[in-house]
Amino acid sequence: MELAVERLLAKPAQRRAERHRRIALSGNRISAVAPGKPGEGAGLLALPALTNAHDHARAVKPVALGALELPLELWLAAIVGAPRVDPYLIGAVAFGRSALGGAGSVMCHYVRPQGGMSMVDEAREIARAAQDVGVRIAFAPSLRDRNAIAYGEDERVLPLVEEKDRAAVRSRLSPKPLPPAEQVALVEEIGRAIESDLVTVQFGPAAVQWCSHALLSAIAERSAATGRRVHMHLLETRYQREWADREYPQGMLKFLDSIGLLSPRLSVAHAVWARPAELELLAERGVTISVNNSSNLGLRSGLPPVAAMLQAGVPMAIGLDGVGLDDDDDALSELRLAWFLHHGVGFEQALDAGTLMQAACDGGRRAVTGIDEPAALEPGRLADVLVLDYAALARDVIAEQLDELPLVLARATSRHIKALYVAGRQVLSEGRLTGIELAALEAQLVAQLRSGLADFNEWQRTVLRMRAGLTRFYATGMHCS
């Protein structure tokens, strides 16, 4: 297969495009990049495919569930009430939307099993969806065994909830977890069942506040022994920061380091409330941070300290966390938001375009897949290619010396995507997915959701009644009295 383009950004940090190139794809690799003829691929720009380095395969948008204007700690309870649906539909719709947004690789931190089948069989359905869509994924089952209701022992915080709601809250939010060894073994069983060229499996501890020391230690031990990667949340909100300072006066990151969890195999999401010394430790250990600006803004969590991350030398990636700024999965728009928020003030240059693109391509794909090679459109490299309508992007450009990469960051959205190739397969063409009928699957998903409305609406009323108690809990320093 050959792809002709007028402009080629062969490397993520390349600002100015090469002109008139033909890209030959053979299997899952690029076999050649050669000069093309003027007029071939007119108006097209090719660059490495992007990565959504932190997401949860939430095909049902939280806004559709009424989860608006809530901080994370109450928002999580609200979205737990979503009616359960076919896991294949969840995977296909979520990964299809990510592909339409320009992401060829997606982190699936799977926080809410749908039930009705074994977890291994459910993972098979998610993997089948990824194969049908054609994207690379990491499937990281969420592992947790404490603090399910709030940041405190469940029985201690349950009195925050009205007595009539306690049974429902305990059932919905705090089911009895598997022992740590069984949770770890389940992930490894899933890995044996579904891993392929496009699908990898990672340990997915939910976060330190939701995982016991025994569970975190078991994950660290097996990751070191097997090389399996780990993905988790870290210091997303100020309440998590306050909890960490109280529970780990010597330093939560130092604790994670002491058990061997901090390593190049680990990627963490958010780190909004990480301090400079903690960022330096993450950098020393080679831990990747996935930055999720839209999610952090929408959930009132704050802004990640990107300048401090870069200064410390932390490897960085970009994620959407299922909460894009326009409530979509547009990875190009997410890049623009990151660039505008963090590129600096005045003549200060805190984040340049090339560094951001390297995070979105190299850093992200490495965190998701473990593939440790540059994301580049060069012979021998993986054939993960994003093609944009550059003619539309530059429709009114008259400047002679305008680099293409800054223009992409300034203007490009999913509507400018002409094609996406992953492992040499064209998964998106002219705004249409080649492997699934997304509109039909979305219609099935919505129909299944509506069949569970009665239970969902009852849970929403429970969440509303929980709000006062949880607000008081966090506002008073996480004390139950």
N, C-alpha and C positions, 0 to 999 in steps of 0.2 A: 504494500500500500504506500502511496506517495501523497504528500500534502504540500501544496504550493502556497506560499504566503509572500505578501509584498514586504513585510517587516518581521524580523525575528529578534526577540530578546532571549538569547540562548541561556543566559544565567540569571538567577533572581536579582542579583545586584547590578545588572547591566542597565545603564540608564538610556543609552542610545541604541537603537535597533540596527541590525544588519539588514541590508536591502536585498530583496529578490532571492529567496531561498526555497529549495525543495528538500523536504524532510522525508526520508524513506523509513518506513516502519516494517520490521521483520519480527514476527512473534511479539514478545512483550518488550522489545528493545528497539532503539533507533539504530538502524544499520548505516545510514549515511546522511550527511547534510551537505548539499551541493548548491552551487550557484543556479538560480532560476532565470527565466527570461522575463523581461519587463512585460507587464500585462497579466502574467500568471498570478493567480491569487490576489487580484487587485483589491485593495482596501482591507486586507486581512493582516492581523498581527498575531503571532504565536508566542507563547511564553510557557514556562513550566506550570503545570496544574497546581492549584492551591490545596491546602489542607484545613479541615475543620478539626482542630486538635483537642477540643473538649465539647462533647455533646452527650445527649442521653437518649437519642432516638425517640424523642417525644413527637409522634405524629400528630397528637392532639395539642394544639397550641394552648398554653396556660390562659391566655386572654379569653379563649373560647370557653374556658371553665369558670370564668368570672374572677380569676386570680389577678386582680388589679389593685394598685396602690398599697401593696403589702410588702413589708420587709421579708427577707428570706425565711425567717423563723416561723412566720405564720403562713407565708406563701406555700411552703412545703406541705403543710397540713392540708391546705386547700386543694392542691392538685392531686394529692393522694386519693381523693374521692372520685377521680375519673372512672367511668365505667370500663370494665375490662373487655378487651376486644382481641381478635385474632392477631397473634404476634407477627405473623408474616405481613399482615397489612401494616402494622406499625413500622416494621423494618423497611418495607418497600416504599411507603410514603415518605418516611423520614429521609432515607438515603436518596430517593428520587429528588426530593426538594434540595438536598445538599448538592447533588450533581447539577441541578439547574442553576444553583448559585455559584458554580465554579469549583467546587471541592471534589477532587479525585480521591481523597483519602479522608476518612471520618472516624473519630473516636466515638465509640458507643459505650459509654459508662452506663450500664444497664441497671437502673435503680429500682425499677418496678416490674417484676415478673407478673405476667398476666394470669398464670395459674391455668388449671384445666388439663395440664400435661406436665411431665417431668421437666425440670429445669434444663436437662440435657436436650430433650426434644424441643423445648422452646428455643434454645440457642440454635438448634439446627434450622428452625424456621427463620430466625434472624439472619443466619448465614446464607440461607437460600435466597432471601430477599436481596442481600448484598450482591450475590452472584448474578441475580436477574438484572439488577440495576447496572452492575458492572463496576462498582467502586471498591476500593480497598477499605477495609474496616479493622479496627481493633475492638474485639468484644471483651469488655471488662465487667464481669458481674459484680454488682455492688455488694460488699461484705460489711457487715456491721453486727454489733451485739450489745450496745448500751445506749442510754440516753435517747430513746426513740421519740419521746414527747417534747422534751426541752433539754437544756444542757444541765442535767442533773439526773440522779437515779429515778427511774420511772415511778416507782411507788412513792417516792418523796415528792414528786411534782404532780402526781395525779390529783391530789386535793385542790390544785388550781382550777380544775375542771368541775363544772356543776355535777352534783352527785348523779343526776339522771343520765348524764352523758358518759360516765366513766367506763361503763362496760363497752360501749361502742368505741371510745377512744383507745382503750386497751386492746380491743380486737383489731382495730384498723391500723393503729400506729405501733403497737408493741407486741407483735406475736413472738412466741418463744423462738429464739435464734438457734441455729445449729452450733455445736461446739466448734471452736477454732479449727481443730484438725479436720473436721468434716467439711467446713467451708472451703478450706484450702484444697482438700482432695476433690471437691466438686468442681472447682475451677480447672484442675488438671484433667479431670474426666471430660469436661467440656472441650478442653484443648485437643484431646485425643479424638474427639468426635467431629470437630468442625474445622480445624485449621487446614488452610490451603494456601495457594499462591496469593489469594486476595484477602484471606481472613486470618488474623492472628488473635490469640487469646491472652489477656493480661489479668493479673490480680487487680481488683478494683475496690480496695478499702474505701469506704465512704468518706471518712475524714477521721482525724484523731479523736474528736469529741464523740464520735459514734462507734469507735472500735476500742476494745479492751487491749491492755498491754499484751495479753496472751495472744490475741488475734494478730496484732501488728507484728509481734515477734515471730509468729509462725509464718506470716507472709514474707517477712524479711529473710528468714532462714531458707524457705523454699525458692525464693527469687534468686538468692545467692547460689544455691545448689544447682538450679536448673537453667538460669539465665532468663527466666520468664520476666517480662517487664511488669511494672506496677504503675497504676494511675489512680490519683486520689485528689480530693479537695484539700485546700490548705488556707486557713486564715482568710476566709471570704468576707466575714462581717466583723464589726467592732465587738459584737457580743462573743464571737468566737475568740477574738483577741483577749478579751477580759477573762473568759473561761480558761484559756491557755495559761495566762499569767498567774491565775489563782491555783490551777491544778499542777503546774510545772514551774515552780518558782526558780528553778535552776535553768529553765529554758526548754520549751517543747521541742525545738529543733535539735537541741543537744541530746534530748532523750531519743529522738528518732535516729540520730547519728549513732548513739551508743548501741542500738540494737541492729545496726547495719542496714537500715532502710534507705538512707540517703546514698544514692549511687547513680551512675549514668543510666541505669535501668529504670529510674523513677521519673515520671512527669507529674507535675502538680498543677491544679487549676486555681486561678485567681491570685492568691498571695497578696491581696489588696492591703492587708494590715501587717505584712512582713516588715521587719526593721532592717536597717542597713547591715548590721552584724549577721542577721539571719540570711540575708541575701548573699553575703560573702561566703557563708558556709555552704549554701546551696550551690554557688558557683564552684567552690573548691571540690565539691563532690560530683559535679557534672549533672545536677538535676535540672531538667527543663521545666520552665514555667509557661503554662498556657494562659495568655492574657485574654479576658472576655469583657471588653468594655461595655457593649450593649447590655449584657446581663447585669453587670455591676451597677450601671446607671438605672436600669429598670427596677431592680430589686433594692435600691437605696443602700447599696453596700459601700459606696465610695469609688474612688478611681485607683487602679493599680499604679504603684510607683515605678513606672517604666523607666524613667531617667535613672533612678537608683539601681534598677535591675541591670541596665546597660553598663552603668559605671562599675558595678560589681563584676560584670562579665558573666551573668547568668545566661545560659542558652534559653532562647525564647521562642514561643510558638503563638499562634492566634486561633482562638476558638469562638464559637457563637453561643454555645450553651443553650441552644433552642430558643433564644430570646433576642433575635436581631432587632436593630433599632426600629425598623419598620415592621416588626413582627413577621419577618420572613427569614430565609436561610441564605441571604445574599452575602457571600464571602467577600466580594469586591466592595460592597458598601461598608462592611465591617473593617476592611483595610483603610478605607478613607476616614472613618471615624477614629481609628487608632492613630493615623497619621496627623490628623488635625488636632487631636487632644494632646499628643505627646511630642510633636516635632520641635517644640521650643517656643520661646518668646523673643520677639525682636531679632537681633542678630545671633542669638544663641541657637545652636544646632544640637538638640538633644537626641533626636531620632531622625535619621535620614531615610530616604526612600529605599535605598538598597538594603539597609539593615532590616527594615520592615518586611520587604519581600523575601529575604532569606529566612526570616522567622516564619512567614506564611508558607514557604515551600520546603526548604531544607529542614528547619527545626521541627516543623509540624509533622512532616512525613516520617522523620526519624522517630519522633515520640509515638506515633500511631503504629508504624509498621516495624520499627527496629532496623529498617534498612539504612545502613550507614554509608551512603554514597550521595554525592551532590545531586540535587534536583536540577538537571541541566539538559538542554536540548542539543546533545552532542552524540556522535557515534559511540555506541556501547552503553549508553545510559538508558534507564527505563523510559518507555514511551508513554509518559503521562503529560499530555499536552492540552493547553487551553488556547482556544482561538477566539479572538475578539474582532468585532466590526470596527476597525480603526477609522475607516472612512466616516462613520457616524460620530465617533469620538472627536475627530478633528474637523468636523464639518465647517467650522468657521475660523479655523486657525490660519493666520497669515504670517506668524513669526517664522523666520527661516531657521533659527537655532533652538527649536523646541525639542527637548528630549522626550521620548515616548513614555518612559516609565512614570515620571511625575504627572503626565497627562492622564495615564491610566488611573493613578491614585486619586486624581482630582475629579474624574468624571465617570469612570466605568461603573456600571451596575450589571446585574444579571441580564438585563435586556440587551446588552451589547455582546453577549456570548453567542458565537456562531456554532462552536463545536467543542466537545470535550472528549479526549482520548485517555483511557486508563489501561495500562499494560497492553497498548497497541490496539485496543478495541474502541471503536467509536461508540460512546454511551450517550451522547447528546448531539443532535443535529438540528440546527435551525429552530431552537427552542423546544424541541421534542425529544423525550427520552426514547432510545431505540429498544430497550429491553422490557419495558412495562408500559401499560396504559395508565398513567398516573390519575387522570380524572376519574376513570372507572373505579380504581382502587380507593380514591378519596371518598367517592360516593358510598362504597361499601362500608368504609370506616365510619362515616357519619351515621349511617343507618344502624350499625351495631352500637354506637354510642347512645343513640336516642332510645334504644331498647332498654337501656339501663338508667333512664332518667329518674325514676322514683327513688332508688337508693342514693343516687348522686345528689338530688335536691335535699334529701334528709340529712346527708352528711354535711352539705353546705350550711345548713342551719346550725348543725353542731359546731362547725368551725367558727361561725359568727359568735356563738355563745362562749367559745374558748378565748376569743380575742382579748377580752378585758383581763382575764387572769394571766395570760401570757405577756400581755403588755406590762402589767404590773410587775411580773417576775423579772423581765429584762430591764425595766426602768429602775428597779431597786437593787441592781447588782446581783441578780439571780439568787435571791433569797426567797424561800417559800412562804415566810410569814408575812 
